[in-house]
Amino acid sequence: HFKIGLDQKLKGIQNQMTTGKTLHSLLYGNIRLFAGTASSDLAQEIADNLGLELCGRDVVEFTNENLFVKLHASVRGQDCYIIQTTSMPVHRNLMELLILAQTLKLDSAGRITLVFPYMCYGRSDRKDQPRVPITAKLVAQMMETAGADRYITMDLHAGQIQGFFDIPGDVLSAYHILKPYLLGLVPNLTNPVLLTADLGFAKQGRRYAQALNIPLAFIEKRRIDNKDHTQALNLIGDVHGRDVLLIDDEIDTGGSIAQAVQVAKLNGARDVYVVFIHPVLSPSASERLVALPVKQFITTNTIPISLEQKALFGDRLTILSIGPLLAEVIKRANEGTSVGAMFNE
């Protein structure tokens, strides 16, 4: 009887595998998508690309700012993905992500993957002065403690942040989203040059410049103190009489980009196009940016941009979606197939 039952179970598994399911997906169960309140639109786009429905959950904030989460259905043995960026309000969004993870863990989820397109505290990645924390590592440890088995994110501020996690993860790059758009833009530009807003983004900038087959220039800047103040010092390269693609990983207050645009213009640049991955856009940043002599702003939706901010930029703002990319990575993670193969890596 035991042998007959085992044979029947194996036959059932074989039947499921022939219909497209891998042994890996059978091990972790079906995909279950949960949207955090900070990334509801992105989560819906991912669900649409996968042909799935978002799972029901309640997220309640009490008057004392405590959060309460309840799932609408069991996730026992299922492959769960929480889609929640950790942008402003940082602590509210981070705590919601952690509480959602623990809720799934306590409901016996088969596997829990945190999908946070933007990671907060990314700049606190090392002790660069006495008596300071490494908060990015603390955030990674909190995610693991909450119950995360894996993580998926986009363009960490520094590569070494991956080392703060003791769980596997996929760190994706918006390069694969920005590159096709920029390739279509470059032929319409006059003697284009790629300009990085600081030396920290120089290595990534070289990758973009090589892909676009255009020269590379750099701006050297120095952070003055522990506040959001920097001072642009020098431009390395030639932008005179050229259209400039000014690129950076994120824009927070807009101060660095404003200085970079000013330096480029003072050195004879023609039109300036600002390209950035994470639109953090702290209060007043949008107003500062739209006042700049910039022809176009190109970014992604790793962080949602409000309707009010979009209205300020008008038709100068282009937002490229990361939804299809994340959907494909989630599908491959569930199936246990290579993510690097998507990019011939």
N, C-alpha and C positions, 0 to 999 in steps of 0.2 A: 504493500500500500504506500509506503514511504517513497519507493522508487517510482511508482506510477505518478504520485503527486509531484515529485521533483521533475520528472520528465515533462509533465504538463506545464509546470512553471517555466522551465527552460524554453519550451515551445512557444509559450506566450511572450517571453522576452524576445525570442528570435522574430516573431511576427511583428512586434513593435519596432524592432531595429530595421526590418525591411520596409517599414512605412516611413522611415526617415529619422527615427529616434536612435541616438547612440546609447551605448551602455553607460556613458558618463552622465547623460541627462536622466536616464532611468535611476541612477544612483542618487542624484540630488533632487529629483522630482521636477515638476513643471515650473515654468517661470511665473513668479508672482511679483508684480510691480506695485510699489507703494510711492505715492507722491508726497514729498514734504511741502509745506505751505509756501516755502520760498521758491520752489521750482515746479509749480503745478502745470504751467503751460509747457515747459520742456518735457515733463513726465508724460503729458498727454501726447505730445508729438512722438516720443519714443514708443509709447503704447500703440499708436496708430501705425507706426512703421513695422511693428512686430505683429500687428493684427490681434492685439490683446486688449483687454479691459483693465483699467487701473483697479486695484483692490480697495475695497472700502475700509476706511478708518476714521475715527473721530480724533481730532486734536483740539483740546479745549484749554484756553488760558484763563485761569481764575483771576479774580481781582488782585490777589497778592502776587501775580505774575508767575505762579507755579503752573506747570503744564501737565495735562492728563491725556493719555493716549489709550484708545480702545480699538481693537480690530473687529471688523464686522463678521469675519469667518475665520476658521482655524487654518493655520499654515503648517501643521505638523508634517514634517518630512519634505517640505517644498523648498524650491530654490528661490530665495527672496532677494529683491533688489530695492533699496531705498534711494530715491532720487531727491537730493536735497543739497543745494549749494550752501556754503557757510559764509555768505557775504552779510552786509548790514541788514538788520541788526544782528551782529555776529553772535553774541552770547545766546540770544533767543533761538536763532537758527541752529547753532551748534547743539544746544541742549535738546532741541526737538529731534535732531538726528540721532543723538545718543539714546534718548528715551524710546524712539521708534525701534532702534536696534535691540534694546533690552526687552521690549515687548515681544518682538519676534523670537528672541532667544528663549524667553520663558514659555512661549507657546510651542516650543520644540520644532522650530524651523529646521529644515535639513541643512541649509547653508544660507548665510547672510552676507550680502555684498553691499557695501556703502558706495553709492555713486555720487560723489561731490565734485562737480566740475571745477569749483574754485575752493581752495583750501585756505582757511583763515590762519593767521599767525605765521604765514610762510616766510616773512622777513626775519622772524626770530628763530633762525636756524643754526646759530652758533654763539659762543661766548666771545664777542669781539671787544669786550671791555670788562673790567672787574665787576663782580657782584650783580650780574644780570642773568636772567633765566634763558633756557632754550625752550621756548613755549611751543614751537612746532612739534618737538618730541613729545611734550606733555599731551598735546592734542591727539597725536598718533596713539599714545598709550591709552588715552580715554576711549578712543574708538574700539580698540581691541578689548578693553575691559567691558565695554557695553555689549559685546557679543559678536563683533564683526569677524568674519572668516576671510573676507577678501575686500579689496577696495578698487575703485576705478576713479581716476581723476584726470585733470587736463593741465598741462604746462605748470608744474610746480615752480615756485620762485627760484628754488635751487635744487639741483639734482640730488644732493646728499640727503634731502628730506626722505627719500625712499628708504634710506638706511634706518630711519627712526621706527619703521614698521617691522614687526616680527611676523607679519602675515603677508601672503603674496598679493600682488596687485598689478594693475595695468595703468601706467602713466602715459596717457595719450598726448599727442601734439596737435595743436590747431594748424600747424604747418600744412597738413594734408587737406585742410579746408580753405586756408588762405591762399595757398599756392595756385590753385586753378583760377581763382578770381583775379589774382595779381597778374598771372600770365595773360589774361584777357585784357588787362588794363595797360600793361607796359607798352604795347605797340602804339598806343595813342599818346604817349608821353614824349617830351622833347629831351633827348640825352639823359634818360633817367638814371638816378643814383639811389642806392639804398643807404639810409642814414640811421644808425642805432642811437637811441636816446642816451645810452651810457655804455661804458666798456663792459659792464656785467652781461649785456645782451649781445656782445660782439660775436661770440661763437655761433649762437643761433642766427644772428644777422648774416654771417658768412654763408650759412646754409641757404637762406633765402636768396641772397645775391647770386650765388652759383646757379640756383634753380632758375632764376629770372635772367641770368646772363647779363648782369649789369654791375657796375663798380660798387664798391663798399666804402663808406665813410663812417667816422665815429665822433661822438661828442664825449669829452671827458668831463665828469662832474664830481663834486665832492659833497658829502652830507655834512652839514654844519654842526648839528647837534642831534639829540634823540627825538626831536620833533619832526614834523613833515616839512623840513626846509632843506633844500639843496642849492648848490651854486654851480652853474655851468661854467667851465673854465676855458675849454679850448675845442676847436673843431679840427679833426684829423682827416684829411682828404679834400676832395674838390667838389663843390656843389655850385660853383659859379655858372650861371646860364643854364642850369639843369633843373628839371622837375625832380622833386625829392619825395621818396617814399620813406617817411619817418616812422620807425617801428620800435615798439617796446612790448613787454609782456603784460603790463597792466597800467591803467591810469587811475590814480586815487584822487588826489587833490587837483591834479592838472598842472601843478607848479613846474615840474621837470619838463613836461612837454611844451609848456608855454615858453620856457627858457630856450628849449631846443629849437622851436620854431623861430624865435627871435634871432638866435645865433645863425641859423640857416639863411634867413633873410638878409642879415647883416653881411653874410659872405656871398651874396649875389644869387641866391636860389630863386628859381621861377615859381611855379606852383608847388605847394606842399600838400601831400596826402598823408594823413596820420593813420597808422595801422597799429592796432593793439588787440590783445587777446581777451583780457579780463576787464570789463567796464565797471570797475569798482565805483567810481564817480561819487565821492564824498560830497556832502552839502557844499554848494556853490561851485563845484567842479564843472558842471555842465555850462553854467553861465560864463565861466572863465574860458572854456574851450570854444564856445560859439563866437566869442569876441576875437578869436585869433584869425589871422589871414590864411585859413586852411580851406582848400577846395573841397576835400572830402574826408570824412572820418569812416574808417572801416574796422569793424569789431565783430565779436561773436556773442552768442547768448549764454555763455557760461554763467553770467549773472543777469537777471532780468533788468531791463531798462524801463522805467515807468513811462506812461503815456505823456506825462508832463515834460519829462526829459526829452523824449522823442520829438515833441512839438517844438522844443527850443532849437534842436538841430535841423529840423525840417528835412528837405531832400538832400542835405549834405551828409546824412547818416546812412550807412549801409550795415546791416546786421546779418551775418552769415550763421546759419544754424548748425549746431553740433548734434542735433537730434538723430539724424540718420546714422552718423558715426557711432554714437553711443548705443543705438539699437542693435547695430551689427556686432559690436563688441559683446554686448549682453548675450546675444544669440550664440556667439562662438564660445563664450564662457560656460553657458549652459550645456553646450554640446561637447565641450572639451576639445575644441579645435583651435588651431593657431590664430592668434591675433596679429602677430608679426607678418603672417602671410598676406594680410590685407595690403600691406605696404611693401611687399617683396623684401621683407627683412628676415 
